[in-house]
Amino acid sequence: MMKKVSAVMATLLLATSLTVTSFGGAEARGGRGAAAIIGGAALGILAIEALKSDREYVREGCYRGPRECRWVRGGCYYDDYGDRVCRGGHRECYRPVYCD
């Protein structure tokens, strides 16, 4: 859910910035209306893609299974003094897709 909300918010921010910046450089020949239409079209396309992105993996006859989580170890490296430094791990969750 948070992924969808952040994608939609990023889309709105991008479309707003495109529309606002196009007004400043518009010519006197009516370029403002065209810029607003282009910004609105960009907003519509990006919003549709953001809402559609979660469904692209699920085809007909397929469904998302229950949430599965696992522990992922952090990476290790050697610092400038030759000491081995390991970062802590994190929990990673996903929902696998099962097809009949």
Secondary structure, 3 states (H helix, E strand, C coil): CHHHHHHHHHHHHHHHHHHHHHHHCCCCCCHHHHHHHHHHHHHHHHHHHHHHHHHCCCCCCEEECCCEEEEECCCEEECCCCCEEECCCEEEEECCEEEC
